[in-house]
Amino acid sequence: MTIVKNKNRIFGENGIPEFTKVSSKGQVVIPQGIRKTMHIREGSVFAVSATKRGMLVLKKVLDPILQEDMAVLKEVEEAWKEIETGEYKKYTPQQFFKKYKGKYKG
């Protein structure tokens, strides 16, 4: 499998998202190419957030969790609230990455 990267995102082959299934034990496999690119190994820790509309976000965090990661998680939670209430701003990918460039690492 080929992984396509641009400056801020990682995609599957030809820029198409990767797909995975949930096992009978509730486990989800992160595709190998993405694991390799993001340095995800056995024991990697993730914060998980979700909406009622079926969107799920995994954020790789260090163990113990850093203040920077907590700030990102707080912003994700605030973004979910804005999305659910319809009070959100629309950005093109370029506008979004320009606005948040360098604000977060990871």
C-alpha positions as a Markdown table, in Angstrom:
| # | Residue | x | y | z |
|---|---|---|---|---|
| 1 | Met | 0.0 | 0.0 | 0.0 |
| 2 | Thr | 1.2 | 3.5 | -0.8 |
| 3 | Ile | 0.8 | 6.4 | 1.6 |
| 4 | Val | 0.4 | 9.9 | 0.1 |
| 5 | Lys | 1.4 | 12.8 | 2.2 |
| 6 | Asn | 0.9 | 16.5 | 1.8 |
| 7 | Lys | 2.2 | 19.2 | 4.1 |
| 8 | Asn | -0.5 | 18.5 | 6.8 |
| 9 | Arg | -2.3 | 15.3 | 6.1 |
| 10 | Ile | -1.7 | 11.6 | 5.4 |
| 11 | Phe | -3.8 | 9.7 | 2.9 |
| 12 | Gly | -4.1 | 6.2 | 1.6 |
| 13 | Glu | -3.2 | 5.3 | -1.9 |
| 14 | Asn | -4.1 | 7.9 | -4.5 |
| 15 | Gly | -5.4 | 10.3 | -1.8 |
| 16 | Ile | -8.3 | 7.9 | -0.9 |
| 17 | Pro | -9.0 | 7.3 | 2.8 |
| 18 | Glu | -8.1 | 4.0 | 4.3 |
| 19 | Phe | -10.9 | 1.7 | 5.6 |
| 20 | Thr | -10.9 | -0.6 | 8.5 |
| 21 | Lys | -13.4 | -2.8 | 10.4 |
| 22 | Val | -14.1 | -3.2 | 14.1 |
| 23 | Ser | -13.4 | -6.7 | 15.4 |
| 24 | Ser | -15.7 | -8.7 | 17.7 |
| 25 | Lys | -13.6 | -7.4 | 20.6 |
| 26 | Gly | -14.1 | -3.7 | 19.6 |
| 27 | Gln | -10.6 | -3.3 | 18.2 |
| 28 | Val | -9.9 | -1.2 | 15.2 |
| 29 | Val | -6.8 | -1.8 | 13.1 |
| 30 | Ile | -4.9 | 1.4 | 11.9 |
| 31 | Pro | -3.6 | 0.6 | 8.4 |
| 32 | Gln | 0.1 | -0.3 | 8.4 |
| 33 | Gly | 1.3 | 2.6 | 6.2 |
| 34 | Ile | -0.4 | 5.1 | 8.5 |
| 35 | Arg | 1.1 | 3.4 | 11.6 |
| 36 | Lys | 4.6 | 3.5 | 10.0 |
| 37 | Thr | 4.3 | 7.2 | 8.9 |
| 38 | Met | 3.0 | 8.3 | 12.3 |
| 39 | His | 5.3 | 6.1 | 14.3 |
| 40 | Ile | 2.5 | 4.2 | 16.0 |
| 41 | Arg | 3.7 | 1.2 | 17.8 |
| 42 | Glu | 2.3 | -1.3 | 20.3 |
| 43 | Gly | 1.4 | 0.6 | 23.4 |
| 44 | Ser | 0.9 | 4.0 | 21.7 |
| 45 | Val | -1.7 | 6.1 | 23.5 |
| 46 | Phe | -4.6 | 7.9 | 21.9 |
| 47 | Ala | -7.3 | 10.2 | 23.1 |
| 48 | Val | -10.7 | 9.4 | 21.5 |
| 49 | Ser | -13.5 | 11.8 | 20.9 |
| 50 | Ala | -16.8 | 11.3 | 19.0 |
| 51 | Thr | -20.0 | 13.0 | 18.0 |
| 52 | Lys | -23.5 | 11.7 | 17.9 |
| 53 | Arg | -23.4 | 12.0 | 14.1 |
| 54 | Gly | -20.7 | 9.3 | 13.8 |
| 55 | Met | -17.5 | 11.3 | 13.5 |
| 56 | Leu | -14.6 | 9.8 | 15.5 |
| 57 | Val | -11.2 | 11.4 | 16.2 |
| 58 | Leu | -8.1 | 9.7 | 17.5 |
| 59 | Lys | -5.3 | 12.0 | 18.7 |
| 60 | Lys | -1.9 | 10.4 | 19.4 |
| 61 | Val | -0.7 | 11.5 | 22.7 |
| 62 | Leu | 2.4 | 10.9 | 24.8 |
| 63 | Asp | 2.2 | 9.0 | 28.0 |
| 64 | Pro | 2.0 | 10.9 | 30.3 |
| 65 | Ile | -0.2 | 13.4 | 28.4 |
| 66 | Leu | 1.3 | 16.8 | 27.8 |
| 67 | Gln | -0.4 | 20.1 | 28.4 |
| 68 | Glu | -0.2 | 20.8 | 24.6 |
| 69 | Asp | -2.2 | 17.6 | 24.0 |
| 70 | Met | -4.8 | 18.6 | 26.6 |
| 71 | Ala | -5.2 | 22.0 | 24.8 |
| 72 | Val | -5.8 | 20.2 | 21.5 |
| 73 | Leu | -8.4 | 17.9 | 23.1 |
| 74 | Lys | -10.1 | 20.9 | 24.6 |
| 75 | Glu | -10.3 | 22.6 | 21.2 |
| 76 | Val | -11.6 | 19.4 | 19.6 |
| 77 | Glu | -14.4 | 19.2 | 22.3 |
| 78 | Glu | -15.3 | 22.9 | 21.6 |
| 79 | Ala | -15.3 | 22.2 | 17.9 |
| 80 | Trp | -17.8 | 19.3 | 18.4 |
| 81 | Lys | -20.1 | 21.6 | 20.3 |
| 82 | Glu | -19.9 | 24.2 | 17.5 |
| 83 | Ile | -20.6 | 21.6 | 14.9 |
| 84 | Glu | -23.6 | 20.1 | 16.8 |
| 85 | Thr | -25.2 | 23.6 | 17.3 |
| 86 | Gly | -24.3 | 24.8 | 13.8 |
| 87 | Glu | -22.1 | 27.6 | 15.1 |
| 88 | Tyr | -18.9 | 26.8 | 13.2 |
| 89 | Lys | -16.8 | 28.6 | 10.7 |
| 90 | Lys | -16.0 | 27.1 | 7.3 |
| 91 | Tyr | -12.4 | 27.1 | 6.2 |
| 92 | Thr | -10.8 | 25.8 | 3.0 |
| 93 | Pro | -7.9 | 23.4 | 3.9 |
| 94 | Gln | -5.5 | 26.2 | 3.0 |
| 95 | Gln | -7.2 | 28.7 | 5.3 |
| 96 | Phe | -7.4 | 26.2 | 8.2 |
| 97 | Phe | -3.7 | 25.2 | 8.0 |
| 98 | Lys | -2.6 | 28.8 | 7.6 |
| 99 | Lys | -4.6 | 29.7 | 10.8 |
| 100 | Tyr | -3.3 | 26.9 | 12.9 |
| 101 | Lys | 0.2 | 26.5 | 11.3 |
| 102 | Gly | 2.8 | 25.8 | 14.0 |
| 103 | Lys | 0.2 | 25.9 | 16.8 |
| 104 | Tyr | 0.3 | 22.2 | 17.5 |
| 105 | Lys | 2.8 | 19.4 | 17.0 |
| 106 | Gly | 1.9 | 15.8 | 16.5 |
